[in-house]
Amino acid sequence: MANPVQPAVPPPADAALDTEFHRGLGLFDSTMVVVGSMIGSGIFIVSAAMARQVGSSGWLIVSWVITGVLTLAASLSYGELAGMMPRAGGQYVYLREAFSPLWGFLFGWTLFLVIQTGTIAAVAVGFARYLGVLIPGISDSSYLVPPIHITTGYALSLSTTQLVGLLLIGFLTWTNTRGLEWGRIIQNIFTVTKTGALFALIVVGLLLGWRAGVVHGNFSQMWTPHGAVDIAPGLSATTIFGLFLALGVAQTGSLFSSDAWNNITFTAGEVKDPRRTIALAMALGTAIVIGLYILANLAYLVTLSLPEIQHATDDRVATVMLDKIFPGAGVVIMAAAIVISTFGCNNGLILAGARAYYAMAKDGLFFKPAGELNPNRVPAWGLWLQGIWAAFLVLPRTYDPATHVYGNLYSDLLEYVISAELIFYILTIAGIFRLRRTRPNAERPYRAVGYPIGPALYILGAGAILFVLFGYRTSTTWPGLVIVLLGVPVYFLWKQKALGGRP
């Protein structure tokens, strides 16, 4: 039974802020935000790289199970914090209250600079690329503005793919400024549609794609590595330590595909009965998505041999699977499914992100207009600022002079901050232990499942993955830490500004 609120514990100073919002998100809507923000295009692609890293069907499934256990443990732990502090800003508020405003700001800074906006950019371009399968005029090589080289390794360009990505960001940002109801309806329709499409993909794979020879080949030696790439020079999944490293590195793909489950916490000010609803929505949403992801990988493994998964063209495993079942039509079917999936995913990301900046602005740690609501009772200024920065991230290109291949800056940035994001997840869950000690009498209508073992296991598991990434993926992890640390001087500048320039 939850402890009653003690008179000696004053309510948080910003507890009344949430009355500005319209509480229009029920349990179904909130679950759709969780599911819709999680399912993008990753599940259809990342299994190829993961299969190359772990080298066997059994360990591929184990990799997704590890992701599922960690994600569920985290979401069940966050439920306690959501019940204690059901306020707009979510994770930003949890870190601020558990540790200090600095830690909350560093999360919000990274969220705005890369995590949320970079993901919005990536999903928008993913939407455009798959739309290009259906509309051939949309292409990475069809330029309105050819690449303009800024330095040896970077350029700016505007292709038709980039243009469609920009239009998507602009359209969904605009619809979300029209009020919560617009965003809620779009989210529900597209999340239900894409969840159904993913379920249909699984059923088709398991029933129509089943190939006895493939099943025997993938599962008769399911723990024996085949075609595993080196994680480090001379180290692959063929050794015990190499397998440990491979499982850690593989989490980059599966965790990224399962990310954004925490976005619903940002919208706490608009959730009905948030102390109960947010925790339930995170638990239901993550369970649904992780279950579908594991089943999707089983569908791949009964339809495609391991080498076919490892060497799928452009890593598009789901497309190759459908093409096996429906020769010649798989590419189009999968493109249509991903267009729907990425549209709904981006709506959820855009809807949720601005609420975190709203909370930061209210604390004087972000642009003041981001802390104001428009007549539709949504943070329109924050939505547009987020949209503009996400749109900007679509334009820069990376360039490899040796191969003359163009990449995308946001892809590098997102790879950099995967490890930093894990740090914030670990800190947030560690905050449960700290708040149990510093605020023992605070109202906790929901308590972390399995406390203290459940939260502690997440911290240990995520910590082990961080050890692998920082030790064996240095080029893509340490830059992410630098991005976070750059927020420290920015925090003190914002703080000084909030104090009216006084030191």
Secondary structure, 3 states (H helix, E strand, C coil): CCCCCCCCCCCCCCHHHHHHCCCCECHHHHHHHHHHHHCCCHHHCCHHHHHHHHCCHHHHHHHHHHHHHHHHHHHHHHHHHHHHCCCCCCHHHHHHHHCCHHHHHHHHHHHHHHHHHHHHHHHHHHHHHHHHHHCCCCCCCCEEEEEEEEECCEEEEEEHHHHHHHHHHHHHHHHHHCCHHHHHHHHHHHHHHHHHHHHHHHHHHHHCCCCHHHHHHHHHCCCCCCCCCCCECCECCCCHHHHHHHHHHHHHHHHHHCCCCCHHHHCHHHECCHHHHHHHHHHHHHHHHHHHHHHHHHHHHHHCCHHHHHCCHHHCHHHHHHHHHCCCCHHHHHHHHHHHHHHHHHHHHHHHHHHHHHHHHHCCCCCHHHHCCCCCCCCHHHHHHHHHHHHHHHCEEEEECCCCEECCHHHHHHHHHHHHHHHHHHHHHHHHHHHHHHCCCCCCCCCCCCCCHHHHHHHHHHHHHHHHHHHHCHHHHHHHHHHHHCHHHHHHHHHHHHCCCCC
